[in-house]
Amino acid sequence: MSEPVATPPATSAPDATTPDVDPRLLEILVCPVTHGPLEYDRAKAELISRGARLAYPIRDGVPIMLPEEARELGDAD
């Protein structure tokens, strides 16, 4: 009898296959908090709202536009 193989947890970390966000999508999407524009950070797979100082994750190519799922931007961001 073989032992079950552990599956690594899902992550939103980008890799070489992380697709770019369609620029037309960035024209439509706005920050749900400020209703302001978003910037795409491909390295972190996030949509950034400078006005709200939040970074919304992109998981499996889908932007998660929920403030409670967003990461607060630090001074280094």
N, C-alpha and C positions, 0 to 999 in steps of 0.2 A: 504494500500500500504506500503510495507516495504522499508526501506532506504537501499541504497547500502552499502555493507560492504567494508571497506578500506582494501586493500591488502598490507601487509608490503613490503617494497622494497627488491629486491633481494640483497643478500649479499654473499661475498665469505668467510665469517667467518666460520671456520671449526667447526664441532661438533663431537659427538661420531660416526657418520656415515660417516665422511670424510674418503674416501679410501686412502690408501697409493699409491704413484706413482710407477708404475711398474719399477723396477730397469733397465730393458732393455730399457725403454723409456729414462731414464736418461743417458744411454750410447749413445743414438742417438742424443738427443737434445743438442744444444750448444747455448750459448748466441749470439743473432743476432748482437751485437755490437762488442764483442771481439773474438767471435768464440771459447771461452773457455768453460770449464766445468760448470755445474750447480749443486747446492745442493738443496735438498728438505727440506723445513721447513714445517712440517705437522701442527704445532701449528698455523701458520699464513696462511696456504694454499698458499704457494709461492715457486717459484723456484728462487734461489739466485745466482747471478753472482758476485762473490767477485771481479773479475777483473774490471768490469764495475761499481761496487757498486750500482747494481740495483736489485730489487726484482720483478719478474714477477708474477702476480696473476694467480691463478687457479680458474676458475669459472665453476661450474657444471661439474667438472672433466676434463675440457679442459684448458691446459696451454695457456695463452694469451701472446704470444711472440712478442709483439710490444713494442719498447722502449718508445713510448709515453703513453703506459698504465702502464709502470713499475713505481714502487715507488723507490725513491733514498734512499739508505741505510744511516742511521745516524751513529754517533759514537757508539751508544749503540748496533747497529746491528753487 
